[in-house]
Amino acid sequence: MQRDRAYWVLAMGALIWLLLVASAPLLAEFRLDETAAIVGSAFGRVCHQRPERSFALLGRPLPVCARCFGLYLGLPAGLLILPFVPRVAVGLGRRPRLLGLFVLPMFLDVLFAGDHRLIRSITGLLASFPVSYFLWRGLSELRSSPFLRSIR
């Protein structure tokens, strides 16, 4: 797949999302506690935010657990890597069920990893890495859909 506008919009969105994750401890460090609390509260809607299961930045826990951080990191990682390994993207496109192989380690770590943050983040990254291909492909196809062309 060619890196089209959908690719760049998705890549920028994924990077902004990661910056938001990092912003909470940074905002708190600069004594912008109310803003940091708003960011933390927003991520609290999708993550349990247990400090013992979270990475820290500047001695402060990130507003997401290690698994969520891995999930959020996997999307831009996939977008950065997949254009350089088209065989993987083509394989995913031909056999979308392969996505299950990437998600399986995350389900296994629920049973066996305990509070090991690095394992949780790696399995989260593996689970979301191939999702980047499907989001990219879906956005690209949506942009060229007859419906959207008719309302432009």
C-alpha atoms as one frame of an Amber mdcrd trajectory, in Angstrom:
protein
   0.000   0.000   0.000   1.106   3.513  -0.777   1.365   5.945   2.088  -1.624
   8.135   1.288  -3.368  10.897   3.212  -5.177   8.327   5.376  -1.796   6.900
   6.420  -0.481  10.286   7.521  -3.682  11.237   9.345  -3.643   7.926  11.197
   0.093   8.218  11.980  -0.277  11.755  13.305  -3.312  10.775  15.382  -1.451
   7.815  16.896   1.562   9.974  17.755  -0.633  12.685  19.296  -2.343   9.996
  21.399   1.065   8.829  22.672   2.025  12.411  23.463  -1.167  12.759  25.467
  -0.191   9.700  27.507   3.204  11.258  28.248   1.704  14.693  28.881   0.097
  13.884  32.244   3.360  13.358  34.172   4.978  16.240  32.280   2.114  18.582
  33.108   2.279  17.538  36.757   6.038  18.122  36.773   5.442  21.696  35.598
   2.828  22.154  38.339  -0.118  22.129  35.949  -1.876  19.680  38.235  -5.440
  20.463  37.168  -4.629  19.891  33.500  -2.717  16.713  34.373  -5.753  15.520
  36.340  -8.026  16.123  33.327  -5.727  14.066  31.096  -5.506  11.340  33.736
  -9.273  11.304  34.161  -9.808  10.979  30.408  -7.540   7.934  30.220  -9.190
   6.566  33.364 -12.291   5.923  31.279 -10.441   3.221  29.288  -7.778   1.975
  31.724  -7.665   0.847  35.348  -4.546   3.024  35.903  -3.032   0.966  38.694
   0.329   2.617  39.469   1.988  -0.748  40.164   1.069  -1.836  36.626   2.116
   1.420  34.959   5.394   2.772  33.689   6.588   6.039  35.185   7.924   9.203
  33.625   9.803  11.665  35.827   8.887   9.513  38.819   5.166   9.814  38.115
   2.997   6.987  36.755   1.656   7.288  33.245  -2.143   7.628  33.097  -2.401
   4.171  31.501  -1.176   0.743  32.512   1.718  -0.966  30.736  -0.627  -3.049
  28.556  -2.576   0.005  27.372   0.714   1.790  26.731   1.828  -1.163  24.600
  -1.486  -1.113  22.724  -1.100   2.605  22.046   2.536   2.190  21.013   1.751
  -0.693  18.646  -0.343   1.436  16.312   2.374   3.949  15.346   4.968   1.165
  15.409   2.919  -0.804  12.899   2.466   2.276  10.735   6.210   2.935  10.786
   7.258  -0.648  10.069   4.578  -2.144   7.793   5.391   0.003   4.717   8.899
  -1.478   4.805   7.720  -5.087   5.098   4.922  -5.286   2.529   4.862  -9.090
   2.697   3.466  -8.860   6.221   0.819  -6.329   5.171  -0.153  -8.430   2.137
  -0.318 -11.539   4.324  -2.592  -9.786   6.810  -4.757  -8.520   3.980  -5.142
 -11.990   2.513  -5.604 -13.740   5.848  -7.115 -11.345   8.417  -7.525 -14.228
  10.851  -3.768 -13.984  11.407  -4.635 -11.063  13.646  -5.557 -13.673  16.250
  -1.939 -14.855  16.395  -0.869 -11.355  17.362  -3.576 -11.037  20.026  -3.076
 -14.492  21.570   0.039 -13.560  23.629  -1.911 -10.746  25.287  -4.614 -13.159
  26.401  -1.967 -15.559  27.694  -0.243 -12.831  29.675  -3.527 -12.178  31.491
  -3.172 -15.697  32.867   0.588 -15.868  33.402   2.325 -12.463  33.459   1.073
 -11.210  36.798   2.293  -7.655  37.318   5.225  -7.868  34.919   4.957  -4.518
  33.124   7.416  -5.227  30.313   5.647  -8.435  29.247   2.265  -6.714  29.401
   3.478  -3.828  27.244   5.111  -6.124  24.681   2.009  -8.269  24.308  -0.117
  -5.123  23.995   2.205  -3.846  21.278   2.023  -7.179  19.436  -1.775  -7.123
  19.600  -2.187  -3.639  18.136   0.708  -3.719  15.657  -1.284  -5.449  12.858
  -4.407  -3.434  13.661  -2.595  -0.435  12.190  -2.731  -2.132   8.779  -6.490
  -2.664   8.956  -7.154   0.885  10.163  -4.947   2.286   7.410  -6.591   0.141
   4.765 -10.067   0.943   6.060  -9.453   4.689   6.094  -7.945   4.545   2.616
 -10.928   2.653   1.264 -13.365   4.937   3.055 -11.758   8.008   1.496 -12.283
   6.572  -1.973 -15.804   5.278  -1.341 -18.537   6.425  -3.734 -20.581   7.686
  -0.776 -17.886  10.091   0.390 -17.155  11.213  -3.163 -20.845  12.042  -3.605
 -20.931  14.372  -0.594 -17.695  16.260  -1.321
